[in-house]
Amino acid sequence: MTTLTDRVIDVIESIGEVGVGLLIALETILPPIPSEVILPFAGFAAHDGRLNVVLAWVCATLGSLVGALVLYGLGLKFSYERLHHLAERRWFFLFGVRDLERGMRFFDDHGSLVVFVGRFIPLIRSIVSVPAGLDAMPLPRFLALTAAGSGLWNAVFIGIGYRLGADYDVVEQYMGPVSKGVVGVLALVLVWLVVRRLRERARQAADETPPTQDAADR
């Protein structure tokens, strides 16, 4: 983490507000790069006079939009129909057709809230753009919700870094365990989905097995 933090600092100090935007775009696509490191340091650098705080926030929010658009485009290109076809395959063990259909119905009903609120949750703020693309959420709505959620998130953490000054790394100390906890919960959910899917396939295989001759005679 120290090495990663040092690299984040080097990028921001080298190319300023544009570096903040580039790092946030990468963070949106590659969750291991934590915005909880990038944004507070940007706030500290603005407090120290090395960045313009408003421009840093604008670049961070634009970076969030660019990263989200990449993932939205992937979901749109892959399409719900292809994912449905994939879920029908016996070797695909992450989820089944019913899980996919339930998930997309939920997204149809609550997609706007999911996209907005998802911007405040580590890892989810990256993943949430994909189902928005799969569901073909209208692009203007997706961009507006992403800009609103990401803009608020960026403003809060840049503001915290600006307020804390040289103690900006305190944010990382508190947010690090929270982020790891969220990732741990998501990993457990993924394991549960895989186990449930494997059990469903085992039950289906048992139901499809023809009865033995002795059972047929009885």
C-alpha positions, 0 to 999 in steps of 0.5 A: 500500500505504501508503494501504491500511495507513493506512485499516486503521489508521484502522478499527482505531483507530476501532472497535477489535476489531470493526474487526479482525473487519470487515476480516478478513471483507472480506479473506476476500471481497476478497483485495487487503485483506491480513490480513498488514497487519490482524493484526500491527497488531491485535497491536501495538495490543493490546501498546500497550493499545488492544485486548484481544488475546484479543478481537481474535483472537476477532473476527478469527476470527469475521470469517474465518468470516463471509467464508468463509460468504459464499463457501461460500454462493455456491458452494452456490447456483451448484451443481456441476451449473450449473458442469458445464453451464457447462464444456460450453459451447464459449465457456467457456475456463477449464476443461473438463468433464474438468478440473472432474470431476478437480478435484471428485474430488480435493476429494471425497478431500482436501477437508477438508485443502484447506479447512484448509491453504488458510487459510494461503495468500494468495488461496487462503484466499478461493477455497477456500470456493467449491469447498467450497460446490460440493461441498456439504461439510457445513456443521459440518465446513466451519465447524470446519475454517475456524475451526481454520485461520483461528484458527491463522493469526490467532493467529500474526500477531496474536502476531507484531505483539504481539511486535514492537510498533511494528515490526509493519510488518516483517511486511508487508515480508517477507510482501508479496513472498511474497503477490505471488509466490503471486498470480503463480504462480496467475496463471500457472496460470490462463494455462496453463489457458486456453491448454490449453483453447484448444488442446484446442478447436482439436484438437477442431475439427480432428478434427471437420472433414470431409475434403476431396474430394481426401482422400476420393478417395484 
